[in-house]
Amino acid sequence: MTFFRKDEALEAVGDRILEAIWAEFPQLAKNQLALTWIPYDPPIAVNTGGALSSDEFWKYQPRGFHYRGVERIYPASIVKLFYLVAVSEWLETGMIEPSAELDRAVRDSIVDSSNDATSLIVDVLTGTTSGPELPPGPFETWKMQRNIVNRYFQSLGWEELATINVNHKTWCDGAYGRERAFLGTMMDNRNMLTTNATARLVHSIVGGVAVSSGRSQQMMALMKRHLDPAALAADPENQVTGFLGQGLPLDTGVWSKAGLTSQVRHDAAYIELPDANPYLLVVFSEGPAQSQSEALLPFVSGQVAEAMRGLSQG
């Protein structure tokens, strides 16, 4: 059972949003987009400062809409959210020791989307390091250790996570040595996520039940985005311009993590508009044209924001 429930009225609104997207971007193929949208209806059970226990929170099943939400897609830097939750779990349970350097890496991985910082996090989580190719025996041990994050997420028993793969670092130029061998000849072992899986993870964070209430709030603090135009202009690699936060009212609350390569442009965001109920939106887009487009994700976001205003008034 998915964490959200299907709703006929929401399906109709979601279908109208998709029609608007296809009309605005006729070159966008139907299989180059995936999205999951969770509107939070009163009583709001998210961003409560940890007011609900995990048991109580998961009894709450919001309505949701998805388009291709179960399709496995290369997530780019969206995977850093999964490593954020994993490192929070490892710290909470004493599997790893806290340090100022790890704190710096966690911050830079989410706030600035640093791949180098993420590389350290993956090493700390798994007890593995990058380097030259390994002989078969040691490589089998290395692969088993590298899959510990996958095993953790499978242990949660969430249906949405059944098909994901989160066992690789994020790269600027690509993987080499043992990392390249681990990807497989056809890259069939790449990181893979779905928008539904990503939505459930973010839902757990904003619900205050990812690892613990305190850890969830720490994660949200790292995901907080600022919409001030001057600040965005001063940081050309910000995760708002060209993503879901662009074009929203300046007093909107946005907590997000973007992903961008030459082949994909993604974003996962929890959004609190000043004039509507809060909502969660995850959008994955594929293809070189979508990667370069700074218009697609803001357009989708604007359509959903407008729909949220209508739903909130209704």
Protein Blocks (a to p, Z undefined) as FASTA:
>chain_A
ZZbdcdfklmmmmmmmmmmmmmmmmmlcfklcccdddddddddfehnlopacfklmmmpc
cddddehklbccdekjmlmmmmmmmmmmmmmnopaccdfklmmmmmmmmmnopaklmmmm
mmmmnopacdddddfklmmmmmmmmmmmmmmmmmnopaklmmgccfbccdfkbpehjllm
mnopnlpmgccddfklmmmmmmmmmnopgoiamlmmmmmmmmpccfbfklmmmmmkbcke
opaknopafkbccdddddddfkbccdddddddfkbccdddddddedjklmmpcklmmmmm
mmmmmmmmmmmmZZ
